[in-house]
């Protein structure tokens, strides 16, 4: 059984059809990238998975659980957590308080100390910045804090929406190393990332979306080697 399974998912806003029957999956412990041009439907898909937008038809299941039967606040307890684009931290709260807010459901609260130890081991800078206000951190530190806060909720599937946006190249490399470590520890990851080649390079598999439909799929290496990737990213790919 597939861990995350999305079948024929459609999302629309009035007469505007954004997702046109998307089907994809993520296995346990797998890192899967979702790529495509701006406006292709990537963020809408992530928000549909996280129950932030309503779907028209189709299904989403996580480890056999019907995600569409849940409210967004019920997803963290079943292991589905998204780090949104823009981080959405609480800038006037300290780093440690932001982290602790990630452990809001019962199982996560019971493991707060253990999770903090893990986060500080993965990202030592968050330990040294513990009492600093989140809004005073650098962009890279804020992104690490957003990921750390998500890890406090004990995700089994971690969704990352444009984590490298606006970061310096050196910080981007460190961020991608962190993502690989999290995946190696057993957390499945669904990644939407503007840095397509960097994302596919570390991914087990990838999907390319164009105008709300999956037009290319394969291993990360296969997509990187595909002559069709550039045209698909530009929105001009025509299925053969």
N, C-alpha and C positions, 0 to 999 in steps of 0.2 A: 504494500500500500504506500502511495506517495504521501510525504509529510504535509506539504502545502499543495493543494490541488485546486486549480481554478479551471472551470469548464464553461466555455461559451458565454463569458461574462460581457454584458452590455450595460453601458451607462450613458444617459443622455440628460440634457438640460433643455426641456421644452422640445423644440424641433431639432435641436443640435445633438447629433449622435457623436459622442466622444469615444467610447469603446464599442467596437463592432463585433463582439463575439470572441474575446480573448481567451485562449486556452494555454495554460502553462503549469509547470509544477516545480517544486523544490524538494529534494530528498533530505533526510536527516543529515546534519553535518555538512551540507553542501553550500558552496558559495556561488550564487547565480546573479549575473548582472543583467539589468534591463536597460537597453540603450535605445536612442532614437532622437530625432530632432526636437527642438522646442515646439510644444503644441501637439506632439504625437500622441499624448495620452498617458505618459508615464506616471506623472504625479496623480492623475485621476485614478489610475489603477491602484497605486499605493493607498490612496485615501479610501477607495472602495474596500480594500482588504482590511483597513483599520476602522471601517464603518463610519467614516467621516462624510461620505457621500452615499446616497441611495443608489442601488442598482436597478436596472430595468428587468433583466433576466439573467439566468446563469447561476452558477454555484461557486462557493468558496468553502473549502474544508481544510482544517488544520488537525492533522492526526486523527481524522475521522469525525471531528466535531464540526457542526454546521456553523460557520462564522456568521453567516447572514441572519441567524436567529439570535445573535448577541448584540448588545449595545456596545459602543466603543469602550466604555469604562469596564466592561466585563472581559476584555481581551487579554489584559496583562495577566490575570490569574490563570489563563489557559496557555500562557507562554508566548503571546504575540505582542511585540512592542516595537513601535516605530520611533526613530530619531528623525524629526521633521526637518525639512529645509529651513535654514535660519535659526536652528537650535532651540528656540523658545525657552530659554532659561529664565529664571527669576533673578534679574540683574541686581536687585537690592538685597538679596539674601546671600549668605556666605556660600562658599564652595561646599562645605560639609552639609549645610542645610539643603542645598539643591540635591546633593547626592541622597540624603535620607528621604527626601520627598519621592524619590524613585521607588522606594521600598514600601509602597502604600498598601498593597494587598496582604492578606494574612500570612501566607507562606513566606513572602519576601520579608515582612517585618520580623518574623521569627529568625531570619538569617541575616539580619542587618550587619552585625559585627563581622561575620564571615565574608559577606559581600564587600564590605568596605575594605577589608584586608586584600581581597582579590583586586579591587579597582585600584587601590594604592600600589599594589605590586605591578599591575599593568601600566599604570600612569603615575609614576612617583611625583610628578609635578603637582598633581592634585593634592597630595599629602602635604607638600610644602606650602601650598596656597590655601590650606584648609579654612582659615578664618578670613580670607580675603573675599570681598564682594565679587560675585560672579561677573557683574558688569564691568569690572576693572581689569579682567583678564584679557590677554591677547586673543585674536581670532582663533588661532590654533588651540590655545588652552580652553577656550569656550567650547570648541567642537569636542575636545576630549572629555570635558565635563558633561556635555550632552550625551555622549556615548556611555560615560561612566554612570550617569543617572539611569540610563536605560538598563545597564547591566545589573543595577541594584534591584530591578524588578524580576530578575531571574528569567530572562527570555530564552525560549527554545528556538524561536525564529526572531531574528533581529532585522528590522527593515531600516535601511539607511537611505535617506533622500538627499542627494547632492552633498555628501559630507565634505568634499574638498573645495566647495565654492568659495572663492575669494581668498584662499590661503596661498602663502608663498610656496614655491616648488619644494624647498627643503622640508617644510611642514607637511606637505602633501605626501612625500615619500614616507615620513614617519607615521602618518595616519594610515597609509595602506599597509605598512608593516603591522600596525596594531590590529587592523581588520583581519589580517591573515592569522595572527595569534589567537584572536577570539574564535575564529572559525576552527583552528587547530584544536582548541579546547572543547569543541563539540557543538558549538552554537551554529545553527543554520543561518545563513545571511542572504537576504535579497537586497541587492544594491542598485540604486539608480545613481548614475555618475556621469558628469559632463566630460570627464577625462576618459574617453571611451577606451583608448588603447591600454591605459594603465589598469582600468577596471577589468577588461577582458583578459589581460595578462595574468591576473591572479585568480580568475574565475574558473570553476569547473565547467560551467555552461553559461550560455547567454541567449537572450532573446532580443531581437531588434523590432521595435514597433514603428509603424508608419501609418499615420492617419487612423489611429485607433485599432489597428490589426497587427498581429504578429506576421512579419514578412520573411524573417530569417531566424534560424535557430541552429544551435550546434554547440560544440565545446568552445571554450574561450579561444583556443588556438585555431580552431576551424573558422570562427568568425573573423579573427584577425587576418587570416590568410585569404578570406573571401574577396573576390574582385567586386562583389555586389555590395559590400559593407558601406563604402563611401556614398554610392547612389541612394542606398536605403537611409543613411543618416541625413542626406539632403532632401529626402522625401520624394525622390524621382524613380525609385526602384519599381520595375514592372515584373510581376510574377511570371515565370516561364511556363 
